[in-house]
Amino acid sequence: MARLILTLIWVLLPCLAQANTIYKCRKEDKVIFSQTACPQEFSQHKIEYQLGVTTEVDSDKKEILIDPFQALLNQKTISKEKLLQLLDGEIYRLKQENSYFEILRASELQKLERKRYWQNQEKNDPEYINEMSDINTHFNASLINNNAKIQQLSDRKTQITRETSTDTSKKPELH
């Protein structure tokens, strides 16, 4: 039985190249393979196939997802130097994302301009103005959201830097 299941896995996995994760659902003596998570009454094993390697993990336990942004703001278990490094990395990533949003905005506005040109619309056409406004509103909201996160991270970084500098000034000098 086990050999049959393994053979079935090896036969199915190359066919499922796009879906590199399948679930083995087991209930008593029944075994079912699925591309979606198993129902509650089944025990679940997650089977991942990547670069010719198959791994099977018992995944009955629900994964607790931690928001990396909140983890950076609330982290107390790592050194302050490492935390500062992580904060700098996240700030850099958000700034890069802002640059990417500006590139996407320019591209979308360029597409809209081409569409307006080929449809012989005027620049004051209400449909054109509305679409341009929608694009700008979307990207402005994304930029505002990222800038707020950058500000929070910068404030936290400043707070940690201040704490670090006061900690070093309180240490007695050794002679």
C-alpha positions in Angstrom: 0.0 0.0 0.0 2.8 2.4 1.0 4.7 1.6 -2.2 1.6 2.3 -4.3 1.2 5.7 -2.6 4.8 6.6 -3.2 4.6 5.5 -6.8 1.4 7.6 -7.2 3.2 10.6 -5.7 6.2 10.2 -8.0 3.9 9.8 -11.0 1.7 12.8 -10.1 4.4 15.2 -9.0 5.9 15.9 -12.5 2.4 16.5 -13.8 1.8 19.0 -11.0 4.9 21.1 -11.9 2.9 24.2 -11.5 1.5 23.2 -8.1 4.5 22.3 -6.1 2.6 21.7 -2.9 0.0 19.0 -2.4 -1.6 17.7 0.8 -2.0 14.1 1.9 -5.2 13.9 3.8 -5.6 10.8 6.0 -8.6 9.5 7.9 -8.5 6.0 9.4 -7.4 3.9 6.4 -8.3 6.4 3.7 -5.7 8.5 2.0 -6.6 11.4 -0.3 -4.3 13.8 -2.1 -5.4 17.4 -2.6 -4.0 20.7 -3.9 -6.0 22.5 -1.1 -5.8 22.1 2.6 -7.5 19.0 4.1 -10.9 19.2 5.8 -10.9 19.4 9.6 -11.7 15.7 10.2 -8.6 14.6 8.2 -5.0 14.6 9.4 -2.9 16.6 7.1 0.7 16.2 5.7 2.0 18.9 3.4 4.1 17.5 0.5 6.3 19.9 -1.3 8.2 19.1 -4.5 10.9 21.5 -5.6 14.0 21.0 -7.8 13.5 17.2 -7.7 13.3 17.0 -4.0 10.2 15.9 -2.2 9.6 16.8 1.5 6.7 15.8 3.6 5.8 17.7 6.7 3.0 16.9 9.3 1.0 20.1 9.0 -2.0 19.4 11.3 -0.9 22.3 13.5 -2.2 25.6 12.2 0.6 28.0 11.3 0.6 31.3 13.3 1.5 34.0 10.9 3.4 36.9 12.4 3.3 40.2 10.6 7.0 41.1 10.0 6.3 44.8 10.4 4.8 44.3 13.9 7.6 41.9 14.8 10.2 44.6 13.9 8.4 47.2 16.0 7.9 44.9 19.0 10.9 42.7 19.0 12.5 42.4 22.4 14.5 39.1 22.1 17.3 40.1 19.7 20.2 42.5 20.2 19.6 46.2 19.6 22.3 46.2 16.9 20.5 43.4 15.0 17.1 45.1 15.5 18.6 48.4 14.1 19.9 46.4 11.1 16.5 44.8 10.5 14.8 48.2 10.8 17.2 49.7 8.3 16.5 46.7 5.9 12.8 47.2 6.2 13.0 50.9 5.7 15.2 50.4 2.6 12.7 47.8 1.3 9.8 50.2 1.7 11.7 53.0 -0.1 12.5 50.6 -2.9 8.8 49.7 -3.1 7.9 53.4 -3.2 10.2 53.7 -6.2 8.6 50.7 -7.8 5.2 52.3 -7.3 6.3 55.5 -9.0 7.5 53.4 -12.0 4.2 51.6 -12.1 2.3 54.8 -11.9 4.3 56.3 -14.8 3.6 53.1 -16.8 -0.1 53.2 -16.1 -0.3 56.9 -17.0 1.6 56.3 -20.2 -0.9 53.5 -21.1 -3.8 55.8 -20.4 -2.2 58.5 -22.5 -1.8 56.1 -25.4 -5.4 54.9 -25.1 -6.6 58.6 -25.1 -4.5 59.3 -28.2 -5.8 56.3 -30.2 -9.4 57.0 -29.1 -9.0 60.6 -30.2 -10.1 61.9 -26.8 -9.2 65.3 -25.5 -7.2 65.8 -22.4 -10.2 67.4 -20.7 -12.4 64.3 -21.5 -14.3 63.3 -18.3 -13.5 59.6 -18.8 -9.8 60.3 -19.3 -9.7 62.6 -16.2 -11.6 60.0 -14.1 -9.2 57.2 -15.1 -6.1 59.4 -14.4 -7.6 60.3 -11.0 -8.2 56.7 -10.2 -4.6 55.8 -11.0 -3.2 58.6 -9.0 -5.5 57.9 -6.1 -4.4 54.2 -6.0 -0.7 54.9 -6.1 -0.9 57.9 -3.7 -2.7 55.7 -1.2 0.1 53.0 -1.5 2.8 55.7 -1.1 1.1 57.2 1.9 0.7 53.8 3.5 4.4 53.0 3.0 5.6 56.4 4.1 3.6 56.0 7.4 5.3 52.7 7.9 8.7 54.2 7.2 8.0 57.0 9.7 7.0 54.4 12.4 10.1 52.4 11.7 12.3 55.5 11.8 10.7 56.6 15.0 11.4 53.2 16.5 15.0 53.3 15.2 15.5 56.7 16.8 14.1 55.4 20.1 16.4 52.4 20.1 19.4 54.5 19.1 18.6 56.9 22.1 18.3 53.9 24.4 21.6 52.5 23.2 23.4 55.7 23.6 22.1 56.2 27.2 23.0 52.6 28.0 26.6 53.1 26.9 26.8 56.4 28.8 25.7 54.7 32.0 28.3 51.9 31.9 31.2 52.6 34.3 34.6 52.9 32.7 37.2 50.3 33.7 40.7 51.6 34.6 
